[in-house]
């Protein structure tokens, strides 16, 4: 019996999501790229409902149904985690989420603070001190020197 109610609740939640999506499409058709000031005109008119009013109503009712189903799913999920087997599963999920967060944070940090190392035996990709001093001078000057190949050509 509980399985039927759980299925029915999930069906209601998904139906609410679909209704909210259709309502968003109807509201988007009404606005058609209008600026944000026109969003204030989305208050529903119950005396003579139009496409906009039906869309707003579908978004509100569908969103409510989806949120109610989500809250019940969270309650069911917490009650299933309360057991010993559920706690083990929760720990696994928590570890996976933490690992993903750590990798994402390290990736974001390394994106902005990267270092390059030359691990070859003979340091073939390492710049000589003379070359580094030349590039430091070029960075401070407004123009970089042209090579002999490009110097004979006009821009």
Secondary structure, DSSP 8 states (H G I E B T S, - for coil): -HHHHHHHHHHHHHHHHHHHHHHHHHHHHHHSS--GGGGGGGS--SSS--HHHHHHHHHHHHHHHHHHHHHHHHHHHHHHHTSHHHHHHHHHHHHHHHHHHHHHHHHHHHHHS------STT-TTS--HHHHHHHHHHHHSSS----HHHHTS--
